[in-house]
Amino acid sequence: MNRRTSKLSPELILKAFGTAFFVYLFFGFMLLPCLHTLTQVFTAKNAAGETDPLAVIRFFFAGNMPHFVLNSLKLAVCLVVTVNLVGISIVLLTEYFDIKGAKVLRLGYMTTLIYSGVALVTGYLFLYDSDGILTTWLAQMFPNMDKSWFSGFSAVLFTMTFACTSNHMLFLRNAIRGIDYNTVEAARNLGAKPFKVLLKVVFPTLLPTLFSLTVMTFITGLCAMSAPTLLGYDSINPEIVRLAGSSTADEAFPQARAALMSIILAFFTILLLTVLSSYERKGHYLSVSKTKAKLVKQKITNPVANVLAHIYAYVLFIIYMIPVVMIVLFAFQNYPAIRSKTLDLGQWTLVNFFGTRDYEYMTSRGKLRVRQGSISGLFANTDTVGGIRLSFVLSAIAAALACVIVVVAVNYIFRNRKKIRSTVLEYSLLFPWLLPTILICYSYRTYFNSENVWYVMNHNLYMRENVRFLIIMAYTVTKLPFALRMIKAAFYAIDEELEDAARNLGAGGLRTFLRVKLPIVLPSVLAVFALNFNALFTEYDMSATFHSSYGKTYAMVIQSMTAEEGRDGYNVNASGRRCASTVFIMIISGIILYLVYGVGARDLGERLEIREKRRKRLARLRSRFGRGPESESPPPAASA
């Protein structure tokens, strides 16, 4: 009886269920769809209806498909140069050199952390498009200028250069803060000039981080989606999405061509990640003193260089801040002010956020017409509210599911760290990192868009409401590698003696995990959940691939606002609602980042110090208003 009970223990049942679920997840939603995409390339049929394995490859070299690949490579290479130049410079200006107003500059440079993707691109369009604010103002000063200047490669490069520096502000900033000042001071004492110290001492310690950022930037440029789509640049990802929605009646084997371009992206991604892993294995380390000293900001002694550095710093600050300031200001302007691109400080309104207004216009025959409720705010528009609600639910489910899967998997990996199955499990979770997001989504779209897929009980997951489940799975799978890297680092902080003590007290593996390990890693897990939710809430690439009336996420609603301004006299307030949407995204992202990197990053000493300061501030306020400490004691009881 005891043996049967031990065999059917909850821990064993959960282990069997977890193993079966993970195998099902890996084969059904990682491996099989991608293999199906690969077979599409070699099973395409020619005009005679015969299977021709090389038909798509011949078409690739004969058609315009190399044009899209070369454009993506061109963008990726140029972004590596521009993003590194701007990213390194803004980090040095705020963290290494002594620049006046560095704290204010840092806030401006970090604005891309609170709005990115399609929200950032539409924000830049609001400023620089042919009818944008700044373009309209410049056209008034220079009537002969080309109002369509902000499009194509230059517009994409400009937008993505400032959008992609957020990684430098996160990772390179931490690397510079971790530099041992003793090495810098030693070089200075030997007579080295400030810029020589920077090149010979500081940059060698930053090379591993810079190399990783360069690879990340190259992959970002290669797989760019929202900026090329909205700014009119022919690159790989938008073309894949276009071909995925086409049919053989429109053009020659579009699905196979989309599959081939997805595989080309995967090849470049795997190659770059292999190079990065090889570089990391070489172990680029620098010897430092046993007691590290906090980095002291370096003064620029040359007066001319100092002035030029300050001018450069504040020019970049203006470039970063103009979109944010203008979007926030125009989010509170009425429709006539937004339409004429003029700020009217006497016409502040909340109609772009709440409520509706009627739209009056003159017909071609000179008659006044009114469309009731045509001007609607962010939270009063059915499409916008529906997109927010759908994205919120899908992103929260996917972010939570990714965290749960990774927490359970990492706990298993640490318990069996010397066994082959734990290594297999870890590399399986990292598998989505080898593939571009568009390949995973395209594979889902084509593989599950059929009623003959036995793996999901012959249900078409791309039809009607089922596409929402497909979006959740795509969101979850693409976030597994990031969650694994972050949560695995948190598990390293668990003292093994705690687990041994729990085991000695008779606690089983499941109870030890729930009562000992999980509370320790929970802050990191919540941080990963918040960051994943933040990234998925306005995610565009996957949303565009699965776009349908049943899967219209918030990013697609924002994107549609760009093309629907004033269409048929109904969507007349799209620009105002778009500004309000961007402000709403900034608020949500800012709160999440504050909770993760502000409150969540504080150690116990910092929290106690903040609590003590808050207590003293409250005591001063009480004494100022005549409520001293003696008033805090309860009043004497009244006599009967």
C-alpha positions as CSV (number, residue, x, y, z in Angstrom):
1,M,0.0,0.0,0.0
2,N,2.8,2.4,0.9
3,R,4.6,1.6,-2.4
4,R,1.5,2.4,-4.4
5,T,1.0,5.6,-2.5
6,S,4.6,6.7,-3.1
7,K,4.2,5.9,-6.8
8,L,1.2,8.1,-7.1
9,S,2.6,11.0,-5.1
10,P,1.6,14.5,-6.2
11,E,5.2,15.3,-7.0
12,L,5.4,12.3,-9.4
13,I,2.1,13.2,-11.0
14,L,3.2,16.8,-11.6
15,K,6.5,15.6,-13.0
16,A,4.8,13.3,-15.5
17,F,2.3,16.0,-16.5
18,G,5.0,18.6,-16.8
19,T,7.1,16.3,-19.0
20,A,4.2,15.4,-21.3
21,F,3.2,19.1,-21.5
22,F,6.7,20.3,-22.4
23,V,7.2,17.6,-25.0
24,Y,3.8,18.5,-26.5
25,L,4.7,22.2,-26.5
26,F,8.2,21.7,-28.0
27,F,7.1,19.4,-30.9
28,G,3.7,21.0,-31.5
29,F,4.6,24.7,-31.2
30,M,8.3,24.9,-31.9
31,L,9.6,22.0,-34.1
32,L,6.7,20.8,-36.3
33,P,5.6,24.2,-37.6
34,C,9.1,25.2,-38.5
35,L,9.7,21.9,-40.3
36,H,6.5,22.5,-42.2
37,T,7.8,25.9,-43.3
38,L,11.0,24.3,-44.5
39,T,9.2,21.7,-46.6
40,Q,7.1,24.4,-48.3
41,V,10.2,25.6,-50.1
42,F,11.0,22.3,-51.7
43,T,7.4,21.1,-52.4
44,A,6.3,24.1,-54.5
45,K,4.7,23.3,-57.8
46,N,5.6,24.8,-61.1
47,A,3.1,26.1,-63.8
48,A,2.6,22.5,-65.0
49,G,1.4,21.4,-61.6
50,E,4.5,19.3,-60.9
51,T,6.6,19.5,-57.7
52,D,9.8,21.3,-58.4
53,P,12.2,21.5,-55.4
54,L,14.3,24.3,-57.0
55,A,11.5,26.4,-58.4
56,V,11.4,28.9,-55.5
57,I,15.2,29.2,-55.4
58,R,15.3,29.9,-59.2
59,F,12.6,32.5,-58.7
60,F,14.5,34.0,-55.9
61,F,17.5,34.8,-58.0
62,A,15.4,35.8,-61.1
63,G,12.9,38.0,-59.2
64,N,13.1,40.9,-56.9
65,M,13.5,38.9,-53.7
66,P,17.3,39.6,-53.3
67,H,16.3,43.3,-53.3
68,F,14.4,42.8,-49.9
69,V,17.3,40.8,-48.5
70,L,19.9,43.4,-49.5
71,N,17.8,46.2,-48.1
72,S,17.5,44.5,-44.8
73,L,21.3,43.8,-44.7
74,K,21.9,47.5,-45.6
75,L,19.7,48.7,-42.8
76,A,21.2,46.2,-40.3
77,V,24.8,47.3,-41.1
78,C,24.0,51.0,-41.0
79,L,22.2,50.6,-37.7
80,V,25.2,48.9,-36.1
81,V,27.2,52.1,-36.9
82,T,24.6,54.7,-36.0
83,V,23.2,53.0,-32.9
84,N,26.6,52.3,-31.4
85,L,27.7,55.9,-32.1
86,V,24.7,57.4,-30.5
87,G,24.3,54.8,-27.8
88,I,27.9,54.8,-26.6
89,S,28.0,58.6,-26.6
90,I,24.8,59.1,-24.6
91,V,26.0,56.6,-22.0
92,L,29.4,58.3,-21.7
93,L,27.8,61.7,-21.5
94,T,25.6,60.7,-18.6
95,E,27.7,58.2,-16.7
96,Y,31.5,58.8,-17.5
97,F,32.0,62.4,-18.3
98,D,31.1,65.3,-16.0
99,I,28.3,67.0,-18.0
100,K,26.1,69.6,-16.5
101,G,22.5,68.5,-16.2
102,A,23.4,64.8,-16.6
103,K,20.3,63.6,-14.6
104,V,17.9,65.6,-16.9
105,L,19.8,64.3,-20.0
106,R,19.5,60.7,-18.8
107,L,15.7,61.0,-18.4
108,G,15.5,62.3,-22.0
109,Y,17.7,59.6,-23.4
110,M,15.6,56.9,-21.6
111,T,12.3,58.0,-23.0
112,T,12.5,55.2,-25.6
113,L,12.1,52.7,-22.8
114,I,8.6,53.9,-22.1
115,Y,7.4,53.9,-25.7
116,S,8.8,51.9,-28.6
117,G,7.7,49.8,-31.6
118,V,4.7,51.0,-33.4
119,A,3.9,53.7,-30.8
120,L,7.3,55.3,-31.3
121,V,7.1,55.1,-35.1
122,T,3.6,56.6,-35.2
123,G,4.9,59.3,-32.8
124,Y,7.7,60.2,-35.3
125,L,5.2,60.2,-38.1
126,F,3.0,62.6,-36.2
127,L,6.0,65.0,-36.2
128,Y,7.8,64.4,-39.5
129,D,5.2,63.0,-41.9
130,S,4.1,65.0,-44.9
131,D,1.4,66.6,-42.8
132,G,3.3,66.2,-39.5
133,I,3.8,69.0,-37.0
134,L,7.4,69.9,-37.6
135,T,7.1,69.3,-41.4
136,T,4.1,71.7,-41.5
137,W,6.1,74.3,-39.5
138,L,9.2,73.9,-41.7
139,A,7.1,74.1,-44.9
140,Q,5.7,77.5,-43.7
141,M,9.3,78.8,-43.4
142,F,10.6,77.0,-46.5
143,P,7.8,76.7,-49.0
144,N,9.9,74.9,-51.6
145,M,10.8,72.0,-49.3
146,D,9.8,68.4,-50.1
147,K,7.1,67.6,-47.5
148,S,7.5,63.9,-48.2
149,W,11.1,63.8,-47.0
150,F,10.4,61.5,-44.1
151,S,10.1,58.2,-45.8
152,G,12.1,55.3,-47.1
153,F,15.6,54.2,-45.9
154,S,16.7,57.6,-44.3
155,A,13.5,57.8,-42.2
156,V,13.8,54.2,-41.1
157,L,17.4,54.6,-40.2
158,F,16.8,57.9,-38.3
159,T,13.8,56.4,-36.3
160,M,15.5,53.1,-35.5
161,T,18.8,54.8,-34.5
162,F,17.1,56.6,-31.6
163,A,14.7,53.8,-30.8
164,C,17.4,51.1,-30.4
165,T,19.6,53.0,-28.0
166,S,17.4,51.8,-25.1
167,N,19.6,48.6,-24.9
168,H,22.7,50.8,-24.4
169,M,21.0,52.8,-21.6
170,L,20.1,49.5,-19.9
171,F,23.2,47.2,-20.4
172,L,26.1,49.5,-21.3
173,R,25.2,51.9,-18.5
174,N,25.4,49.1,-16.0
175,A,28.7,47.9,-17.5
176,I,30.2,51.4,-17.1
177,R,29.0,51.7,-13.5
178,G,30.8,48.4,-12.8
179,I,34.2,49.7,-13.9
180,D,36.8,49.8,-11.1
181,Y,37.9,53.4,-10.7
182,N,41.2,52.3,-9.3
183,T,42.3,51.2,-12.8
184,V,41.2,54.6,-14.2
185,E,43.0,56.5,-11.4
186,A,46.2,54.4,-11.9
187,A,46.3,55.3,-15.6
188,R,45.8,58.9,-14.8
189,N,48.6,58.9,-12.3
190,L,50.9,57.5,-15.0
191,G,50.2,60.5,-17.1
192,A,47.6,59.2,-19.5
193,K,45.2,61.8,-20.9
194,P,41.4,61.4,-20.3
195,F,40.6,60.2,-23.8
196,K,43.6,57.8,-23.8
197,V,42.3,56.3,-20.6
198,L,38.9,55.9,-22.2
199,L,40.3,54.1,-25.2
200,K,43.0,52.0,-23.4
201,V,41.4,51.2,-20.0
202,V,37.6,51.8,-20.2
203,F,36.7,50.4,-23.6
204,P,38.5,47.0,-23.2
205,T,36.2,46.3,-20.2
206,L,33.2,47.2,-22.2
207,L,34.0,45.0,-25.3
208,P,31.9,42.0,-24.3
209,T,28.8,44.2,-23.7
210,L,29.4,46.2,-26.8
211,F,29.8,43.0,-28.9
212,S,26.5,41.7,-27.5
213,L,24.8,45.0,-28.2
214,T,26.2,45.0,-31.8
215,V,24.8,41.6,-32.5
216,M,21.4,42.5,-30.9
217,T,21.3,45.7,-33.0
218,F,22.2,43.8,-36.2
219,I,19.4,41.3,-35.6
220,T,17.0,44.1,-34.8
221,G,17.7,45.8,-38.1
222,L,17.6,42.6,-40.1
223,C,14.2,41.7,-38.6
224,A,12.7,45.2,-38.5
225,M,9.0,45.3,-39.1
226,S,7.0,48.3,-37.8
227,A,9.4,51.1,-39.0
228,P,9.8,49.7,-42.6
229,T,6.0,49.0,-42.8
230,L,4.9,52.4,-41.7
231,L,7.7,54.4,-43.4
232,G,7.7,52.7,-46.7
233,Y,10.9,50.7,-46.9
234,D,11.2,47.4,-48.7
235,S,12.7,44.9,-46.3
236,I,12.3,41.2,-45.5
237,N,9.7,41.1,-42.7
238,P,7.0,43.3,-44.3
239,E,7.4,41.3,-47.5
240,I,6.9,38.0,-45.6
241,V,3.7,39.3,-44.1
242,R,2.5,40.5,-47.5
243,L,3.2,37.2,-49.1
244,A,1.6,35.2,-46.3
245,G,-1.7,37.0,-47.0
246,S,-1.4,36.5,-50.8
247,S,-2.5,33.5,-52.9
248,T,-1.4,31.7,-56.1
249,A,-4.1,33.6,-58.0
250,D,-2.2,36.9,-57.3
251,E,1.4,35.8,-57.8
252,A,3.7,32.8,-58.2
253,F,3.8,30.5,-55.1
254,P,3.8,33.3,-52.5
255,Q,3.7,31.0,-49.5
256,A,6.9,29.2,-50.5
257,R,8.6,32.5,-51.2
258,A,7.6,33.7,-47.7
259,A,8.9,30.5,-46.3
260,L,12.3,30.9,-48.1
261,M,12.7,34.5,-46.9
262,S,11.9,33.3,-43.3
263,I,14.6,30.7,-43.6
264,I,17.1,33.2,-44.8
265,L,16.4,35.3,-41.8
266,A,16.8,32.3,-39.6
267,F,20.1,31.5,-41.2
268,F,21.5,35.0,-40.4
269,T,20.1,34.9,-36.9
270,I,21.7,31.4,-36.1
271,L,25.0,32.6,-37.6
272,L,25.1,35.7,-35.5
273,L,24.1,33.9,-32.3
274,T,26.8,31.3,-32.9
275,V,29.4,33.9,-33.4
276,L,28.3,35.6,-30.2
277,S,28.4,32.4,-28.2
278,S,31.9,31.6,-29.5
279,Y,33.0,35.1,-28.5
280,E,31.6,34.7,-25.0
281,R,33.2,31.4,-24.5
282,K,36.7,32.9,-25.1
283,G,36.3,34.7,-21.7
284,H,37.2,38.4,-22.2
285,Y,38.0,39.5,-18.7
286,L,40.1,42.2,-17.1
287,S,42.0,42.0,-13.8
288,V,40.8,44.5,-11.2
289,S,41.7,45.2,-7.6
290,K,40.2,43.2,-4.8
291,T,38.4,46.2,-3.5
292,K,36.6,48.0,-6.3
293,A,36.2,51.8,-6.1
294,K,33.1,53.6,-7.4
295,L,33.6,55.3,-10.7
296,V,34.1,59.1,-10.4
297,K,33.0,61.2,-13.4
298,Q,35.8,62.6,-15.5
299,K,36.1,66.3,-16.3
300,I,36.8,67.3,-19.9
301,T,39.8,69.6,-19.4
302,N,39.9,71.0,-22.9
303,P,37.5,74.0,-23.0
304,V,36.6,73.6,-26.6
305,A,36.0,69.9,-26.3
306,N,33.9,70.5,-23.2
307,V,31.7,73.1,-24.9
308,L,31.2,70.8,-28.0
309,A,30.4,67.8,-25.7
310,H,27.7,69.9,-24.0
311,I,26.2,71.1,-27.3
312,Y,26.2,67.6,-28.7
313,A,24.5,66.3,-25.5
314,Y,21.7,68.8,-25.5
315,V,21.1,68.5,-29.3
316,L,20.6,64.7,-28.7
317,F,18.3,65.6,-25.8
318,I,16.2,67.8,-28.0
319,I,15.9,65.1,-30.6
320,Y,14.8,62.6,-28.0
321,M,12.4,64.9,-26.2
322,I,10.6,66.7,-29.1
323,P,8.4,63.7,-30.0
324,V,7.5,63.1,-26.3
325,V,6.7,66.7,-25.6
326,M,4.7,67.3,-28.8
327,I,2.7,64.1,-28.4
328,V,1.8,64.9,-24.8
329,L,0.8,68.5,-25.6
330,F,-1.3,67.6,-28.6
331,A,-3.0,64.7,-26.7
332,F,-4.8,67.5,-24.8
333,Q,-5.7,69.6,-27.9
334,N,-9.0,69.6,-29.7
335,Y,-9.5,68.4,-33.2
336,P,-9.2,71.8,-35.1
337,A,-5.8,72.4,-33.4
338,I,-4.6,69.0,-34.2
339,R,-5.8,69.2,-37.8
340,S,-4.1,72.6,-38.3
341,K,-1.0,71.5,-36.4
342,T,-1.2,74.6,-34.1
343,L,-1.0,74.7,-30.4
344,D,-3.9,76.6,-28.8
345,L,-3.1,76.9,-25.1
346,G,-6.6,78.1,-24.4
347,Q,-8.2,75.0,-25.8
348,W,-7.2,72.2,-23.4
349,T,-9.5,69.2,-23.6
350,L,-9.7,65.6,-22.5
351,V,-11.8,64.6,-25.5
352,N,-8.9,62.6,-26.9
353,F,-9.0,60.4,-23.8
354,F,-12.7,60.4,-22.8
355,G,-16.0,61.2,-24.2
356,T,-17.2,62.0,-27.8
357,R,-18.1,65.1,-29.8
358,D,-20.0,65.7,-33.0
359,Y,-18.2,66.4,-36.2
360,E,-19.5,69.3,-38.4
361,Y,-18.4,69.6,-42.0
362,M,-19.5,71.2,-45.3
363,T,-20.5,69.0,-48.2
364,S,-19.5,69.7,-51.8
365,R,-22.9,71.3,-52.3
366,G,-22.3,73.7,-49.4
367,K,-24.6,72.0,-46.9
368,L,-23.6,71.7,-43.3
369,R,-23.7,68.1,-42.1
370,V,-23.1,66.7,-38.6
371,R,-21.9,63.2,-37.7
372,Q,-22.9,62.5,-34.1
373,G,-20.1,61.1,-31.9
374,S,-17.7,61.0,-34.8
375,I,-14.9,62.5,-32.7
376,S,-14.2,59.9,-30.0
377,G,-11.6,59.6,-27.3
378,L,-9.2,56.7,-26.5
379,F,-11.5,55.2,-23.9
380,A,-14.7,56.0,-25.8
381,N,-13.9,54.4,-29.1
382,T,-15.0,50.8,-29.5
383,D,-12.1,49.7,-31.7
384,T,-9.4,51.2,-29.4
385,V,-11.0,49.9,-26.2
386,G,-11.4,46.5,-27.8
387,G,-7.7,46.5,-28.8
388,I,-6.6,47.5,-25.3
389,R,-8.7,44.8,-23.7
390,L,-7.6,42.1,-26.1
391,S,-3.9,43.0,-25.9
392,F,-4.1,43.3,-22.1
393,V,-5.6,39.8,-21.7
394,L,-3.4,38.1,-24.3
395,S,-0.2,39.7,-23.0
396,A,-1.0,38.9,-19.4
397,I,-1.8,35.3,-20.1
398,A,1.3,34.8,-22.3
399,A,3.7,36.6,-19.8
400,A,2.3,34.5,-16.9
401,L,2.5,31.2,-18.8
402,A,6.1,31.9,-19.9
403,C,7.1,32.5,-16.3
404,V,5.3,29.4,-15.0
405,I,6.9,27.2,-17.6
406,V,10.4,28.6,-17.0
407,V,10.2,28.5,-13.2
408,V,9.2,24.9,-13.2
409,A,11.8,24.0,-15.9
410,V,14.7,25.9,-14.1
411,N,13.9,24.2,-10.8
412,Y,14.1,20.8,-12.6
413,I,17.4,21.9,-14.3
414,F,19.0,22.8,-11.0
415,R,17.9,19.6,-9.3
416,N,19.3,17.6,-12.2
417,R,22.1,19.9,-13.3
418,K,24.6,17.1,-14.0
419,K,22.2,15.0,-16.2
420,I,21.8,15.1,-19.9
421,R,18.0,15.6,-19.7
422,S,18.4,18.9,-17.9
423,T,20.8,20.2,-20.7
424,V,18.3,19.0,-23.3
425,L,15.5,20.9,-21.5
426,E,17.5,24.1,-21.3
427,Y,18.5,24.1,-24.9
428,S,14.9,23.3,-25.9
429,L,13.8,26.5,-24.1
430,L,16.5,28.5,-25.9
431,F,15.4,27.1,-29.3
432,P,13.1,30.1,-30.2
433,W,16.1,32.4,-29.9
434,L,17.6,30.7,-32.9
435,L,14.7,31.7,-35.1
436,P,13.4,35.2,-36.0
437,T,10.0,36.0,-34.6
438,I,8.5,36.3,-38.1
439,L,9.5,32.7,-38.9
440,I,7.8,31.4,-35.8
441,C,4.6,33.4,-36.5
442,Y,4.5,32.6,-40.2
443,S,5.0,28.9,-39.4
444,Y,2.0,29.0,-37.0
445,R,-0.1,30.8,-39.6
446,T,0.5,28.3,-42.3
447,Y,0.8,25.1,-40.3
448,F,-2.3,25.6,-38.1
449,N,-4.5,27.2,-40.8
450,S,-5.9,23.8,-41.7
451,E,-8.4,21.3,-40.3
452,N,-6.1,18.4,-40.9
453,V,-3.6,19.1,-38.1
454,W,-3.9,16.0,-35.9
455,Y,-1.6,17.6,-33.2
456,V,-4.4,20.0,-32.2
457,M,-7.3,17.6,-32.7
458,N,-8.0,18.8,-36.3
459,H,-9.0,22.3,-35.2
460,N,-8.1,25.3,-37.4
461,L,-6.4,27.6,-35.0
462,Y,-6.2,30.5,-37.5
463,M,-10.0,30.7,-37.9
464,R,-12.2,33.1,-36.0
465,E,-11.6,33.3,-32.2
466,N,-9.1,30.5,-32.3
467,V,-6.5,32.9,-33.6
468,R,-6.3,34.4,-30.1
469,F,-5.0,31.1,-28.8
470,L,-2.4,31.1,-31.5
471,I,-1.3,34.6,-30.6
472,I,-0.9,33.5,-26.9
473,M,1.2,30.6,-27.9
474,A,3.4,32.7,-30.2
475,Y,3.8,35.3,-27.4
476,T,4.7,32.6,-24.9
477,V,7.2,30.7,-27.1
478,T,9.1,33.8,-28.2
479,K,9.4,35.0,-24.5
480,L,10.7,31.7,-23.2
481,P,14.5,32.3,-23.8
482,F,14.5,35.7,-22.2
483,A,12.6,34.4,-19.2
484,L,15.0,31.5,-18.9
485,R,18.1,33.7,-18.9
486,M,16.7,36.0,-16.2
487,I,15.0,33.5,-13.9
488,K,18.0,31.1,-14.1
489,A,20.2,33.9,-12.8
490,A,17.8,34.3,-9.9
491,F,18.0,30.6,-9.0
492,Y,21.8,31.0,-8.6
493,A,21.2,33.3,-5.6
494,I,19.5,30.5,-3.7
495,D,21.7,29.1,-0.9
496,E,21.9,25.3,-1.3
497,E,22.0,25.0,2.5
498,L,18.3,26.2,2.7
499,E,17.3,23.3,0.4
500,D,19.3,20.8,2.5
501,A,17.7,22.1,5.7
502,A,14.2,21.7,4.3
503,R,15.1,18.2,3.2
504,N,16.4,17.3,6.6
505,L,13.2,18.5,8.1
506,G,11.3,16.0,6.0
507,A,10.0,18.4,3.3
508,G,9.6,16.8,-0.2
509,G,10.8,18.4,-3.4
510,L,7.4,20.0,-4.2
511,R,7.0,21.5,-0.7
512,T,10.6,22.8,-0.7
513,F,10.0,24.4,-4.0
514,L,6.8,26.1,-3.0
515,R,7.8,27.2,0.6
516,V,11.6,27.8,0.2
517,K,12.7,28.5,-3.4
518,L,9.7,30.2,-4.9
519,P,9.5,33.1,-2.3
520,I,13.2,33.8,-2.9
521,V,13.0,34.0,-6.7
522,L,9.5,35.5,-6.8
523,P,10.7,39.2,-7.1
524,S,12.7,38.3,-10.2
525,V,9.8,36.3,-11.6
526,L,7.5,39.2,-11.2
527,A,10.1,41.5,-12.8
528,V,10.3,39.1,-15.8
529,F,6.5,39.0,-16.0
530,A,6.3,42.8,-16.0
531,L,9.0,43.2,-18.7
532,N,7.4,40.6,-20.9
533,F,3.9,42.1,-20.5
534,N,5.4,45.6,-21.3
535,A,7.0,44.3,-24.5
536,L,3.9,42.3,-25.6
537,F,1.3,44.9,-24.8
538,T,2.2,47.0,-27.9
539,E,4.0,44.2,-29.9
540,Y,3.6,44.7,-33.7
541,D,5.5,42.0,-35.6
542,M,3.4,39.0,-34.4
543,S,0.2,41.1,-34.4
544,A,0.7,42.0,-38.0
545,T,1.2,38.3,-39.0
546,F,-1.9,37.1,-37.2
547,H,-4.0,40.2,-38.0
548,S,-7.7,39.6,-38.4
549,S,-11.0,41.0,-37.2
550,Y,-10.8,38.5,-34.3
551,G,-7.2,39.2,-33.4
552,K,-6.9,43.0,-33.8
553,T,-4.5,43.8,-31.0
554,Y,-3.7,47.3,-29.6
555,A,-0.7,47.7,-31.9
556,M,-2.8,47.0,-35.0
557,V,-5.4,49.6,-33.8
558,I,-2.6,52.2,-33.5
559,Q,-1.3,51.3,-36.9
560,S,-4.7,51.6,-38.5
561,M,-5.1,55.1,-37.0
562,T,-2.2,56.2,-39.2
563,A,-4.0,55.3,-42.4
564,E,-7.6,56.1,-41.3
565,E,-7.4,59.8,-40.5
566,G,-10.7,61.3,-41.7
567,R,-11.7,58.2,-43.8
568,D,-15.3,58.6,-45.0
569,G,-15.8,61.4,-42.5
570,Y,-16.0,59.0,-39.6
571,N,-12.5,58.4,-38.1
572,V,-11.8,62.2,-38.0
573,N,-9.9,62.2,-34.7
574,A,-7.4,59.4,-35.4
575,S,-4.4,61.7,-34.8
576,G,-5.7,62.9,-31.4
577,R,-6.6,59.4,-30.3
578,R,-3.2,58.2,-31.5
579,C,-1.4,60.8,-29.3
580,A,-3.6,59.8,-26.4
581,S,-2.7,56.2,-27.0
582,T,1.0,57.0,-26.9
583,V,0.6,58.9,-23.7
584,F,-1.4,55.9,-22.2
585,I,1.4,53.5,-23.3
586,M,4.0,55.8,-21.7
587,I,2.2,55.8,-18.4
588,I,1.7,52.0,-18.3
589,S,5.3,51.4,-19.4
590,G,6.7,54.0,-17.0
591,I,4.8,52.4,-14.0
592,I,6.1,48.9,-14.9
593,L,9.7,50.0,-15.4
594,Y,9.6,52.0,-12.1
595,L,8.3,48.9,-10.2
596,V,10.9,46.7,-11.8
597,Y,14.0,49.0,-11.9
598,G,13.0,51.4,-9.2
599,V,11.3,49.8,-6.3
600,G,12.2,46.2,-7.3
601,A,15.9,47.0,-7.7
602,R,16.3,48.4,-4.1
603,D,18.0,46.3,-1.6
604,L,17.0,46.0,2.1
605,G,19.3,48.8,3.2
606,E,17.9,51.2,0.6
607,R,14.3,50.4,1.5
608,L,15.0,51.0,5.2
609,E,16.7,54.3,4.4
610,I,13.7,55.4,2.3
611,R,11.3,54.4,5.0
612,E,13.3,56.4,7.6
613,K,13.4,59.5,5.3
614,R,9.6,59.2,4.8
615,R,9.1,58.9,8.6
616,K,11.2,62.1,9.3
617,R,9.4,64.0,6.5
618,L,6.0,63.1,8.0
619,A,7.2,64.1,11.4
620,R,8.3,67.5,10.1
621,L,5.0,68.1,8.4
622,R,3.2,67.2,11.6
623,S,5.3,69.6,13.7
624,R,4.8,72.3,11.1
625,F,1.0,72.0,11.3
626,G,1.0,71.9,15.1
627,R,0.8,68.1,15.5
628,G,3.8,67.2,17.4
629,P,4.8,63.8,18.7
630,E,2.8,64.3,21.8
631,S,-0.4,64.6,19.8
632,E,0.2,61.1,18.5
633,S,-0.6,59.5,21.9
634,P,-4.2,58.5,22.3
635,P,-6.4,60.9,24.3
636,P,-7.4,60.0,27.8
637,A,-10.6,58.1,28.2
638,A,-13.6,60.3,29.0
639,S,-15.2,59.9,32.3
640,A,-18.6,58.4,32.4
